[in-house]
Amino acid sequence: ALRLLRGLSLACTASTVALGYALGRRLLPGRHARVALGTALVAFNPQFLFIGASISNDPLVTLCSTLMLYLSVRAAEGEGDPIGMPLAMGAVAGAAALTKLNGLSSVLFVVAAYGWRFYARADEGLWRGLVRPILLAGVAALAVGGWWYIRNAWFYREPMGLWSYSRIFAIHSETLSL
């Protein structure tokens, strides 16, 4: 089981590097040396390699965040199906939020991408260009990851479960003495 989990972490890490390369090619077309350098800086970062080779949820949330960034760039440029792209972005945001609490911030990529797209192409109208894609992504995010926060609210009386976590692991609000 440990080998399988470590293999999953390594696959997520390798996929993150590949997505970073694809993102670089999209953002810097024709600048192959800069894209290769940026990819190498990510791929050979010692901390990235250490975390990627361990059994942790960090490689998966990093992969989800990188995929969300890639999809956001595509959506902001007007690519993708008008229904499929927001649903995919919402599903990835939900997966990131399910993987780790800081994955909740990936929802902001949806708002930023479609806000940018609406600003650049206001001819689509407010509903088609901004509101509908954000709502579709929100529905997908809730379907994939929202059940976990609803469960936490039901069992722990708070959606994040932080109070119970701090009580279990005895995290105190007092500062440590010198």
Disulfide bonds with the S-S distance in Angstrom:
none
